[in-house]
Amino acid sequence: MGDLDSVLSVIENPARRQILEALVREPHYPLQLSKELGISQQAVVKHLKVLEENGLVESYTEKSDLKGPQRRKYYPVQTFSIVVDLRPNLFNAELISGDQTEEDLASAGESQDVSELREHMKKIEDELSILNARREELLAEKERLLQCARETTSSIPDYMVRKIIHEFILHPECSMNDIAKMISVRDDIVLNSIREWLSDW
């Protein structure tokens, strides 16, 4: 799997997203996907090639149940999430890699009653709803802090200094060197800008 831009360039295509949605249910071969999605088999094969070249799916061959030639089935192999936050004072886009292993999938695949699976799914969805609500609260607070930072630095005439201070506040985990690399300026400029600003407040 590549970086965020390369992944977005692959899955921005609606047909590829439909293919992935089908593949997570179970492995499919191109003709199945063509019939299910209502697009030509040739188009399906092209999309599968892009997905495979970018490491999102892999394939294997199996015998046809109609005694025909072997057919190639495709299945997804990546675990990741894409998070995009856009607010008046906040923008964030990141690719978060998962760490699910084949052992995790094997243990999760143990046979259970459909009603038990459904009930377990409801509990997971309820917990995710709680987490999402809390995330929204934290994002709102983060945006409030960034608005305060924007108002605090609005009187600084130098654009680059405002940008440096913005990144300094936005990324408290980063060192001065990290911030300098992030915005492509010399370390001493970052350090002097922040020192001068702090001395004024």
N, C-alpha and C positions, 0 to 999 in steps of 0.2 A: 504494500500500500504506500502511496506517495504522500505528498503534503496536502494541505487543505485545498489549494487551488487545483491540483491535478484530480483529486477526488471529486470536487464540485464539477469539473469539466466533464467527467464521465457520467455522473448521475443527474446532471441537469436535464438530460434527455428523458422525457416522460415514458417512452417505450422501455428504456433500460430500467427505470424504476419499477414499471409493471412486471418486467421479467424478474427482477430481484424479489419482488413481492410474491411471485409464483414460486420461485426457487426455495424461499425459506419455508414454504409448506412441505415441499418434497422435491427431490430431483426431477427435472423434466428433460425431455429431448426436444430438439427444435420443432418438429412437426406438432407436438403437443402444444408448445407455446404459441405457435402460429395459429392454431385453431382456437385456443383460449383467448388470445389477445386480439384476434381479428386482423393480423398483419401478415404479410407474405413470409414464407419460410426463409427466403433469401435475406430479407431485412432482419429477421430474428438471428440468423447465423452471423450477420455483420455485427449486430449489437453484442452477441455473445463473445465474439472475437475481441471486441474492445474491452468488455468486462474481464475476460480472461487475461488479456495482455497487461491489464492494470492490476491484476492480482485479486480481483473481487470474487471471481468464481474459478472453479476447477472442473474437470470433467473426467469421466471414465466410460468405458464401453461395456455393453451388456448384450446378451442375446435377445433377439426379438421374441416376444411371446406368440407371434404369428408365424414363426419359423422363417422369417425373412432375414435379411442381412443384419449384422450387428449394428446397434445404434449408440450414439454418444449422448450420455446424460450429463447435465450440468448441475452444480450445487454451489452455494455461497461458502466462502472460507474466511471472510474477514469479520472482525468484531470491532465496531467503532461507533461513536456518536458525533454528530455535528451540532455545535451550539452556536447560535447567532442571536445576539442581543442588540437591538436598535432602539434607543430612546433619545430624547432631545439632547441629553448631555452624556450619552454613553453609547459606544459601539464596541462590540466584541464578537469575533468569529474565530472559532477554534475547532480543531479535530482532536477528539479524545479517543485514544486507542483502548480497546478492551483487553482483558487478560484471560478470557475464557479458554480453557484447555479441552482437549478431547476427552479427558477423564471427567470433567464437569458435565459435558454433554452426555456421556455414557451413563452417569449416575442420574442425570435429570430425565433420561429416556426410559426409566423403569416404568413398567406397565401400571396404570392406575385407572380406576373407574372414571368415566367421563364427568360425572357429577362432582367427584373429588377434584379433578383437574380444574373444572369451572370455578369451584369454590376457592381453590388456591389462587387462581388467576384474579378473582375479585379482591382477595386480601392484598395481593401485590399492587393492583390498580389503586386501591384505597391508600396504601402507603405511599405510592408515587404521587398521588394527589396532594397528600400532606406535605411531602418534600417539595413539590412544585409551588405550593402556596408559600412555604417558608422561603423558597428561592426568590419568589416575586417580592417578598418583604425585604430581603437583603439587597436585591437589585434596586429597589426604590430608595433604600438608604444610601446605597453606593452612588446612585444618580444625584441624590440630594447633596452628598459631599462634593461631588464633581461640580455641581452648580455653585456651591460655596467657593470652591477653588477658582472657578471661572470669574465670579464676582470679585474675589480677592485680588486676582491678577489682572483685572481688566484695565487698571490704571498704568500698567507697565507698557511703555511705548514699543519696546522691542519684541517683534513677533517670535523670534527664536528663543528668547528668554522665557516668554509665556509658554511656549511649547515644552521647553526643558522642565519648567516647574510643573506643568500639567503631568508629564510623564513621571516626574519625581513623586508626585502625590498618588498618581494612578497605580504605580508599581512599587509599593513599599518593600517588596521582597528583593528588589533589584539594587545592585551596587551602582556607584557612579559610573564605573566602567561599563556596566550593562546598559545603562541609560544612554551613554555616549554611543555605544554600538547600535542601539535601537534606532537612534535618530541621526546616525552618521555624522557626528561632530567630534572634535578632539576632547579628550577627558578634561583638560584644564578649562575649556569653555564651560562645560557642564558644571564643574566644581565651583568656578568663580561666579557663575550665574546664580547658583543656589545659595552660596555664601553671601553674596551681595543682597539677594532677596531676603534671606533670613535675618540679616542684620537690620533690615528696614522694618521688621515686624516684631 
